[in-house]
């Protein structure tokens, strides 16, 4: 029994189409692997966003405290610049050397 060319094509074509669709679904631009990578990226970005929002809230609280409380502002200036009030004793610790 001999297959004619159209008959062979009609029997192989559905299998080829099925393989092409399966390949596209798995490895295509919108395939399962790409979606998995995007989901992982989204999770990382959301975690980073939560961390940045917490940092922003902390900084805003510090700014409000500096605006409303002169003692807080004086403490921050003393810490950052090494200044102290009259009569205060400043103690400085040297950074440990890399030895």
N, CA and C of each residue as an Amber inpcrd file, in Angstrom:
protein
   297
   0.8410000  -1.1640000   0.0000000   0.0000000   0.0000000   0.0000000
   0.8910000   1.2320000   0.0000000   0.5890000   2.1040000  -0.8820000
   1.4150000   3.2830000  -1.0590000   0.6320000   4.5270000  -0.6670000
   1.2840000   5.4210000   0.1780000   0.6270000   6.6660000   0.5750000
   0.8800000   7.7190000  -0.4820000  -0.1370000   8.3990000  -0.7970000
   0.0580000   9.5130000  -1.7100000   0.5110000  10.7150000  -0.8900000
   1.1020000  11.6540000  -1.5160000   1.6530000  12.8190000  -0.8460000
   0.6110000  13.5770000  -0.0290000  -0.5810000  13.8980000  -0.5460000
  -1.5710000  14.6050000   0.2840000  -2.0100000  13.7910000   1.4840000
  -2.1140000  12.4790000   1.3050000  -2.5610000  11.6310000   2.4050000
  -1.5050000  11.6070000   3.5170000  -0.2450000  11.5320000   3.1420000
   0.8470000  11.5560000   4.1090000   0.8750000  12.8970000   4.8350000
   0.6990000  13.9480000   4.0910000   0.6870000  15.2900000   4.6810000
  -0.4530000  15.4300000   5.6830000  -1.6280000  14.9230000   5.3460000
  -2.7760000  15.0180000   6.2550000  -2.5980000  14.1660000   7.5050000
  -1.8010000  13.1430000   7.4520000  -1.5910000  12.3180000   8.6460000
  -0.4690000  12.8590000   9.5270000   0.5110000  13.5510000   8.9450000
   1.6410000  14.0710000   9.7120000   1.3890000  15.4970000  10.1970000
   0.6360000  16.2670000   9.4540000   0.3930000  17.6710000   9.7770000
  -0.1990000  17.8920000  11.1720000  -1.2240000  17.1410000  11.5900000
  -1.7360000  17.3610000  12.9570000  -0.6810000  17.1250000  14.0380000
   0.1670000  16.1180000  13.8600000   1.2110000  15.8490000  14.8490000
   2.2160000  16.9970000  14.8820000   2.5830000  17.5180000  13.7290000
   3.5070000  18.6420000  13.6760000   2.9050000  19.8870000  14.3180000
   1.6520000  20.1230000  14.0580000   0.9780000  21.2750000  14.6800000
   0.9220000  21.1360000  16.1960000   0.6400000  19.9370000  16.6680000
   0.5860000  19.6850000  18.1080000   1.9520000  19.9230000  18.7550000
   3.0130000  19.4670000  18.1120000   4.3640000  19.6900000  18.6290000
   4.6890000  21.1860000  18.6290000   4.3120000  21.8860000  17.5820000
   4.5810000  23.3270000  17.5060000   3.8390000  24.0800000  18.5990000
   2.5940000  23.7370000  18.8430000   1.8090000  24.3990000  19.8890000
   2.4010000  24.1030000  21.2660000   2.7670000  22.8490000  21.5120000
   3.3510000  22.4790000  22.8100000   4.6700000  23.2130000  23.0350000
   5.4710000  23.3330000  22.0000000   6.7370000  24.0520000  22.1070000
   6.5020000  25.5210000  22.4110000   5.5500000  26.1220000  21.7290000
   5.2490000  27.5370000  21.9490000   4.7110000  27.7840000  23.3530000
   3.8530000  26.8940000  23.8080000   3.2650000  27.0520000  25.1480000
   4.3400000  26.9410000  26.2230000   5.3180000  26.0980000  26.0190000
   6.3570000  25.8980000  27.0320000   7.4720000  26.9240000  26.9370000
   8.0200000  27.1140000  25.7500000   9.2220000  27.9370000  25.6070000
   9.0120000  29.2490000  24.8690000   7.8160000  29.5690000  24.4660000
   7.5580000  30.7920000  23.7050000   7.6870000  32.0460000  24.5590000
   7.5100000  33.2060000  23.9170000   7.6190000  34.4950000  24.6140000
   6.6360000  34.6090000  25.7700000   5.4790000  34.0230000  25.6390000
   4.4810000  34.0290000  26.7090000   4.2880000  32.6280000  27.2660000
   5.3140000  31.8110000  27.1570000   5.2300000  30.4210000  27.5940000
   5.3410000  30.2740000  29.0990000   5.2110000  29.0320000  29.5130000
   5.2160000  28.7270000  30.9480000   6.5410000  29.0960000  31.6140000
   7.6470000  28.8370000  30.9440000   8.9500000  29.1670000  31.5430000
   9.1240000  30.6710000  31.7100000   8.7150000  31.4290000  30.7140000
   8.8060000  32.8880000  30.7970000   7.9090000  33.4220000  31.9050000
   6.7180000  32.8830000  32.0200000   5.7980000  33.3240000  33.0830000
   6.3510000  32.9970000  34.4650000   6.9960000  31.8480000  34.5910000
   7.6010000  31.4820000  35.8770000   8.7040000  32.4700000  36.2440000
   9.5370000  32.8350000  35.2760000  10.5990000  33.8130000  35.5390000
  10.0060000  35.1670000  35.9100000   8.9510000  35.5720000  35.2180000
   8.3150000  36.8600000  35.5230000   7.6750000  36.8460000  36.9060000
   7.0840000  35.7070000  37.2950000   6.5110000  35.6030000  38.6480000
   7.5880000  35.7480000  39.7090000   8.7370000  35.1160000  39.4910000
   9.8400000  35.2220000  40.4520000  10.3400000  36.6590000  40.5220000
  10.4360000  37.3090000  39.3750000  10.8640000  38.7090000  39.3260000
   9.8630000  39.6050000  40.0560000   8.5850000  39.3310000  39.8720000
   7.5370000  40.1080000  40.5390000   7.6310000  39.9590000  42.0560000
   7.8470000  38.7410000  42.5310000   7.9780000  38.5150000  43.9660000
   9.1670000  39.2890000  44.5380000  10.2910000  39.2570000  43.8310000
  11.4800000  39.9820000  44.2790000  11.2100000  41.4850000  44.3130000
  10.5650000  41.9920000  43.2770000  10.2640000  43.4270000  43.2060000
   9.2920000  43.8430000  44.3080000   8.3100000  43.0010000  44.5830000
   7.3580000  43.3280000  45.6470000   8.0270000  43.3280000  47.0090000
   8.9280000  42.3990000  47.2510000   9.6700000  42.3800000  48.5220000
  10.5230000  43.6350000  48.6600000  11.1750000  44.0200000  47.5790000
  12.0000000  45.2350000  47.5930000  11.1330000  46.4630000  47.8310000
   9.9490000  46.4980000  47.2360000   9.0300000  47.6240000  47.4210000
   8.6040000  47.7330000  48.8790000   8.2900000  46.6200000  49.5080000
   7.8990000  46.6270000  50.9220000   9.0390000  47.1640000  51.7810000
  10.2800000  46.7260000  51.4860000  11.4380000  47.1990000  52.2470000
  11.6320000  48.7030000  52.0640000  11.4970000  49.1850000  50.8310000
  11.6630000  50.6180000  50.5720000  10.5590000  51.4380000  51.2330000
   9.3330000  50.9220000  51.2380000   8.2400000  51.6420000  51.9020000
   8.4940000  51.7550000  53.3950000   9.0190000  50.6700000  54.0060000
   9.3490000  50.7250000  55.4350000  10.4460000  51.7450000  55.6970000
  11.4650000  51.7580000  54.8420000  12.5430000  52.7380000  54.9890000
  12.0120000  54.1620000  54.8480000  11.1350000  54.3780000  53.8790000
  10.5520000  55.7110000  53.6900000   9.7470000  56.1480000  54.9050000
   8.9640000  55.2370000  55.4760000   8.1780000  55.5650000  56.6720000
   9.0910000  55.9410000  57.8310000  10.1870000  55.1820000  57.9940000
  11.1450000  55.4800000  59.0740000  11.7730000  56.8570000  58.8680000
  12.1660000  57.1550000  57.6430000  12.7890000  58.4480000  57.3510000
  11.8010000  59.5840000  57.5610000  10.5540000  59.3920000  57.1480000
   9.5370000  60.4310000  57.3710000   9.3090000  60.6800000  58.8610000
   9.3330000  59.6000000  59.6630000   9.1880000  59.7750000  61.1200000
  10.3650000  60.5650000  61.6800000  11.5730000  60.2780000  61.1870000
  12.7520000  61.0110000  61.6570000  12.6690000  62.4890000  61.2650000
  12.2150000  62.7660000  60.0580000  12.0830000  64.1620000  59.6070000
  11.0750000  64.8940000  60.4650000   9.9250000  64.2660000  60.7340000
   8.9090000  64.9160000  61.5850000   9.4440000  65.1590000  62.9790000
  10.2110000  64.1920000  63.5010000  10.7910000  64.3600000  64.8380000
  11.7830000  65.5200000  64.8470000  12.5790000  65.6610000  63.7870000
  13.5360000  66.7750000  63.7100000  12.8090000  68.1090000  63.6080000
  11.6970000  68.1340000  62.8710000  10.9510000  69.3840000  62.7050000
  10.2530000  69.8080000  63.9910000   9.8230000  68.8300000  64.7860000
   8.9850000  69.1290000  65.9480000   9.7290000  69.1080000  67.2820000
  10.9040000  68.5060000  67.3360000  11.5820000  68.3480000  68.6180000
  13.0390000  68.8080000  68.4840000  13.3730000  69.9560000  69.0530000
  14.7410000  70.4590000  68.9340000  15.7740000  69.5410000  69.5860000
  15.3930000  68.7720000  70.5820000  16.3220000  67.8540000  71.2390000
  16.7380000  66.7580000  70.2650000  15.7850000  66.2730000  69.4930000
  16.0930000  65.2420000  68.4960000  17.0420000  65.8140000  67.4440000
  16.7630000  67.0130000  66.9880000  17.6170000  67.6460000  65.9900000
  19.0280000  67.8460000  66.5550000  19.1240000  68.2760000  67.7960000
  20.4340000  68.4740000  68.4310000  21.1960000  67.1550000  68.5340000
  20.4990000  66.0800000  68.8540000  21.1470000  64.7660000  68.9650000
  21.6610000  64.3070000  67.6060000  20.8730000  64.5080000  66.5710000
  21.2860000  64.0790000  65.2330000  22.4950000  64.8860000  64.7680000
  22.4730000  66.1900000  65.0010000  23.6190000  67.0300000  64.6250000
  24.8500000  66.5920000  65.4070000  24.6890000  66.3210000  66.6760000
  25.8250000  65.8860000  67.4910000  26.3820000  64.5590000  66.9770000
  25.5000000  63.6310000  66.6170000  25.9580000  62.3310000  66.1180000
  26.6590000  62.4620000  64.7720000  26.0640000  63.2270000  63.8680000
  26.6000000  63.3270000  62.5070000  27.8730000  64.1680000  62.4270000
  27.8990000  65.2740000  63.1330000  29.0100000  66.2120000  63.0000000
  30.0110000  66.1370000  64.1500000  29.6710000  65.3790000  65.1720000
  30.5720000  65.2710000  66.3040000  30.5590000  66.5020000  67.1910000
  29.4940000  67.2490000  67.1360000  29.3770000  68.4410000  67.9560000
  28.7060000  68.0910000  69.2710000  28.9460000  68.9250000  70.2500000
  28.2910000  68.7380000  71.5370000  27.8950000  70.0800000  72.1200000
  27.0800000  70.0320000  73.1200000  26.6780000  71.2770000  73.7770000
  27.7770000  71.7010000  74.7300000  27.7050000  72.9350000  75.1540000
  28.7110000  73.4740000  76.0670000  28.6880000  72.6690000  77.3700000
  29.8590000  72.2550000  77.7760000  29.9770000  71.4840000  79.0090000
  29.8270000  69.9850000  78.7980000  29.5080000  69.5520000  77.5990000
  29.3500000  68.1220000  77.3280000  30.7100000  67.4890000  77.0770000
  30.8300000  66.2230000  77.4280000  32.0570000  65.4710000  77.1770000
  31.7990000  64.5410000  76.0020000  32.6080000  64.6700000  74.9700000
  32.4670000  63.8220000  73.7960000  33.4580000  62.6790000  73.8770000
  32.9820000  61.4920000  73.6040000  33.8370000  60.3030000  73.5840000
  33.7690000  59.7590000  72.1660000  34.9510000  59.6470000  71.5500000
  34.9890000  59.1240000  70.1630000  35.7800000  57.8150000  70.1770000
  35.2610000  56.8710000  69.4380000  35.9150000  55.5960000  69.3050000
  36.4720000  55.4920000  67.8940000  37.7180000  55.0480000  67.8160000
  38.3440000  54.9060000  66.5030000  37.7860000  53.6760000  65.8110000
  37.6680000  53.7480000  64.4950000  37.2170000  52.6030000  63.7110000
  38.3120000  51.5490000  63.7850000  37.9500000  50.2790000  63.9250000
  38.9900000  49.2460000  63.9740000  39.6910000  49.1660000  62.6170000
  40.9860000  49.0050000  62.6640000  41.7380000  48.8810000  61.4190000
  41.5460000  47.4780000  60.8650000  41.8510000  47.2950000  59.5940000
  41.6320000  46.0200000  58.9390000  42.6540000  44.9490000  59.2790000
  43.4350000  45.1330000  60.3060000  44.4880000  44.1720000  60.6800000
  43.9520000  43.0130000  61.4420000
